[in-house]
Amino acid sequence: MNKSAFIVILLSIFRSISSFGQVEDSTLRVITSNDSIIARTEQGTINWNLPSGLNNLLESYKRENFKEQGIDGYRIQLFSDGGNNAKDRAQTMLDELLRSYPNVSSYLTYQQPNFKVRIGNFRTKVEARQFQTILSQNYPGCFIVRDLIKVN
């Protein structure tokens, strides 16, 4: 859980507790610093002082979880082969994808003994399936795979 997710959880708990006595909904603005969280509403300001070790714990969590160069997600695989000239055929398909879909990231990878061509950085399977329906017109054998995707 990153720092912003932690803050959202804290604020959700606070809103649910404080909503028992409120009739109207107020706008909530959050400001964070190294040792406190400040929530400002139309009705007042709340200042949470974080325990001294919590910030260090959150930073070590971020370091551990962001070692990978991406997050779990989905891509669409269009090619996988390890036979003669597999690399050349994979490169040809990759070039074709880059021309046809210049705004979508395409990848050529080698996982012994196969060269694979995959396209997309989809966070959900629904997004991948939507693009798969477009691709399946030209690549009827394409399918969705779980992969480590890049996030901008």
C-alpha positions, 0 to 999 in steps of 0.5 A: 500500500503506497502513501496515497492509498494509506491516506485515502483509507484513513480519510475514508475511515474518518469520513465514515465516523464523522458522517454519523453527526453530519447532515450535509456533505462537505468538500474534503482537501488533503495536504500531506507532509512528512509527519502529518496529514491535514484534512481541510473541509468547509467546516474546519481543519483536522490535523493528524500527527503520524507516529514517528516510525510510520513515515519510515515504514511507508518509505520502505514499503514503497522501495520494496514494492517499486523495485519492479519496473511495472505492475501486474496487468494484461497484454495481448499476445499475437505471436509465439514461435521458436522455429526457423526464422522465428525472430525475423517473423516476430520482428516483421509482425512487430513492425506491422503493429507499430505502423498500424497502432502507433499509439499503443506500445508493442513488445518483442520478447524472448522466453526460451525457446520462443519469441513473443510479440505482445501489445498493450499495457492494460491495467484491467482485463476489460480494457484488454478485451476491448482492444482484443476485439479490434485486433482479432479482425486482423489477428484472429488467434490473439489472446490476453495474457497477464504480464508486468506492464509499464505505467506512465 
